[in-house]
C-alpha cells in the first residue's frame, strides 16, 4: 500500500492542476449551453410571435444540428475525463519499486471466460459489461483488473438480478500455490449456493475448522481442496484486511487456484465519473479510485509475500 501523505502531495502537485484545467473546459461548456438555450428560446418565441410555420419548421433543422454538436462536446468531456485522471494515478503507483509499467484502457474489460474460471460466480449472464481495464506487474506477479457489472435473468421474477458489480482482479503468481481455495462472505451464501455446489463437486470441502481467527470464521466461509495450505493463501494480514474492508466498505470475495488469484470487490458506485453541473476539483473523488486500485493490489501482494 502506498503512503497516503505522498499521494496527497502528488495530487496537489500533479492531479489537481489537470482537474482545474478540465474544470475550466467544463465551465466553458456550461456557458455555451446557457447562451445557446437563451438564443434558442428567444428565437423560438420570436417565430411564434410572427406565426410563420414554415420558417419555424426550417429553423428546427439548424437547431437540431447545433444541439447534436453540444451533446458531442459533453460526451467528449465525459469520455476523456477519467482516462486523463486515471493515467496520472497510475503514474504515481507504478513509481513504486516493485511495480512495472501499468497500462489503462477505458473501454476494455476482463474476458468472461476468466470471470467464470474464478469459480466465485456461477452464472449465464444477460449483461456482462466492463470498463477501466488496468494491467501490469508487481514484482513477478502479472495482474489485470477492471470494473464489471454482471446481471442475470431472475429465476423467480421477470427482471434482471445483479450478480456482481465492482472491481474484479485476476493475477498470475510466479510460484504456484498448492490446491484451490474459495472465500466468500457468509451473508452471500444463499445467493452463491450454485457456486458452493460446483466447488464441492470438483473435490472441494469446507475448511472453516482450519481457520483460527474466530472473527474471520464467523464472517467468511472457506472452501478448499484437501492439499490447500491455509496459511499460504490466507495470511493474517489478508484476513484482517478482508474483515476491515467488509465492515467499512462492502463485500469481498476471493478465489485461488494454482498460479491464479481472483478477487471480486463489490462497489455499487460509479467511480471517478465526472459531474457536469458542479466542480470535479476534489481530492476525495480521486482518492476513492486510487484506494480501490490499491485495495485490489494489496490482496495480490499479501498472498505473494506469504508463500
N, C-alpha and C positions, 0 to 999 in steps of 0.2 A: 504494500500500500504506500502511496506517495504522501509526503508531508503536506498537510492541508495549508500550512502557512506559506510554503513555497508556491502552491497552486494559487493562493490569493495574490501573491506578488506577481506571478506570471499573468494572472487575469488583469491586474491593474496596468501592467506594462504592455501587454500584447493583445489580449482579447477585448478589453474594454474600448480601446481606440477603434477597433474594427466594428464593434457594436455601435459605437457613436456614428461611424460613417454610414452604416446600414440604416441607422435610425434617421439620419438626415434624408436619405433616399425615401424612407417610409413617409416622412413629413411632406416631402415634395409630392409624393403620390396622393396624399390626403388633400393637399391644397389643390392639386389638379382635379381631383374628383369633386371637391366642393365647388370650384369655379365652373366646372363642366355642368354640374347639376343646376347651378343658378342660371347659366346661359340657356340650358335646355328648357327649364321651367318657364323662363321669361319668354323665349321664342315660341314655346307651345301655347302660352297664354295669349301672345300677340296673334298667332294664327287662328286661335279660337275666336278672338275678338273680330278678326276680319271675316271669319266664317267662310274661309276658302278651302273646301275639302280636298281638291286636287293638289294644291300646293302643300297642304298639311301631310297628305299621303306621301308625296315625293320627299318631303323633309325627313320622313321616317327612315329613309334609306341611309343618308349620311349619319343620322343619329345612331342607327344600328351598327354601322361600321366603326364609329367612334367609341361606342360602348364596348364593342368586342376588343378594340385596341386597349382600352383601360383595363379590361379583365385580363388580357395577356400580360400587361405590366404588373398587375397584382400577383398573378400566378408566377411570373418570373422572380419577383421578390421573395415569395414564399419558398419556391424551389431552390433558390440559391442561398438562402439564409443559413439553413442547417449545415450544408456541406462546408461552407466557409468557416463556421464556428467549430465544427467537429474536427476539421483538419488542424486547427490551431490547438485544440485539446490534445489530439494525438501527437502533435509535435512535442508537447510538454511531456507526455507519458513515455514516448519512445526515447527520450533523452536519458532514461534510467539505464544503469549499467547492464542489466540482463536483457534489455529489450532490443530486438531488431526493428527494422522499419515497419510501421503499421500502415496498412492501406485501407482506404474507405471508399465504398461505393453506395451512394444514396438509394439506388433502386434495386440492388441485388439482395438476395436472401439465401439462407442455407437451404439446400435442396430437401424436398420432402422425404426422400429415402433415408437421409441421415437423421432427420427428425424422428422417424419411425424406428430406426435402428437403436435409438437411445433406450427403447423399451419403457419409457416413462408414460407415454400416452399410446393407447391402442385406439385408433380411430380411422374412419374413412371420411375425411373432411369434405364438407361442401365449400368451405372457404379456407384457403391457405395463402395468406398474404404476408409479405415481409418487406423490410426496408432497412436502411442503415447498417449495411454489412461491413464488418471490420475483420481483417485477418492480419496475422503477423506471427511473431515468435517471441517467446520468453525463455531465454537460455536455450535448452534443447527441445522445448515444447512448441509445437506448431498449434495455432488455435484459429478459430473463426467464430464469429458471433453476429447476431442481428436481432432486430425486433421482429416478433412474429405475432400474428393474430389468426388463430385457428378456430374454426367453428364447424359443428356437425349438425345434421338434421336430428331433431329431438325424436326419441323413440315413443314419447307419450303425446306431445302436442305438435301442431303444425307450425313449427318455428325453428329457428337456428339456436342451438345452445353453444355457449363458449366452451372450448376445450382448453385453450391456453392463450393468454395474451401477456407479453412481456419480453424479456431478453432470453434468448436461447444461445447456449455456447457449446461448442464441440472442440475438444482439444486432443492432441495426439502426443502421448508420452514417448520419451526415448527408450525407457526401460519398461517392459510390460508388467502390469500388475498380475497377481495370481487370483484367478476366479472372477466372479461378477458380483456386483452389489447394486441394490436399488434402495434408495432412501426417499420416503415420501411423508408429508405431514399426516398425522393420524386423522385430522379433521377432513382430509380429502379421500379417505378410504372408500366411502360409499360411491364416489364418482369414479374411482380407479379400480373397481372390482375386476374388470376385464384385464387390466394391466397386471394385477397381482396373480390372477389365474394363469395368464400366459407365462409369467415368470416362474411359477411353480411347475407348470407343465414342462418347462425347459430345464428342470433339475434344481430350481431354487427352493430355499426353505427359510422360515422365519429365524432371524438371528438376534432378536431383541434380548435374549438371555445373555448374550456376549457383550452387551453394552453396559459398562459400569456407571456411566453418567445417568443418574436416575431422572434428572430433569429432561435430558435428551430422550431417554427411553419413553417418558410419558408424553412427549410432544411429537416425536417422529417414530415411525416403524421402519425396520431394516430387514430386507430380504437379501439372501446371497447364496452362492454356491458353497459346497462343502469345503473347498480348498481356499475360500476367501480369507484374507487376513485383515481383520477389522482395524487393527492398529495402523496398518499401512494406508488404508483408504479413508479412515475416519480418525485422523489425529485429533487431539484435544482442542487445538486451536480452531480446527474446522467445525467441530461440534459446537463450540462456544459461538463462533461466527454465525452458524445457521440458526441457533436459538435466538441470538440477538436480532438477526435480520427478520425472522418470523414475527417476533414480538413488536418490532418497531416499524417494519416496512411492508411485509407481506409474505406470501407463500414462496417456498423454495424447494426444488426437487433435485435429486442427484442420482446419477447412474454411472457405473464404471464397468468396463469390460475390456480386459487385457490392456491394450495401449490407449483405449479411448475413454475420455471423460466427457460426460454430458451433464449440463446443469441448466435448469429452467427456473428463471427468477421472475415471478409474476409481477406485473405492473400494469394497471388499467389506464394510466395517464399517457397522453401524447407528450413525449419528452422533447424538449427544445423546439416546439412548434412556435413560430413567430406570431406575434399579435400585430394586427393592422391598426387598431384604434387606440393603442397605448404603447408606451415605450418598451423596448426589448433590452435596454441597457440595465441588466440585472445580474448580479453575481449569483443569486440563488437559482436563476434559470439555467445558467451554465453549470453551476456546481452539481445540480441534480444529475445531469447527463454524465459528467465526469465521475461522480460517485457510482453510477450504475455500471460504467465500464470497469472501474476499479473493483467493484464487488465481484463481477464475473471473473476477473483475472485473479482475485485472491483465492477463489475456490481451486483454481488450477495450480497455483504456486504452492498452496498449503499441502496438497496431495503430493506434489513433486518432491517437496522437502522431506516428506515423511517416509520415503522408501528409497 
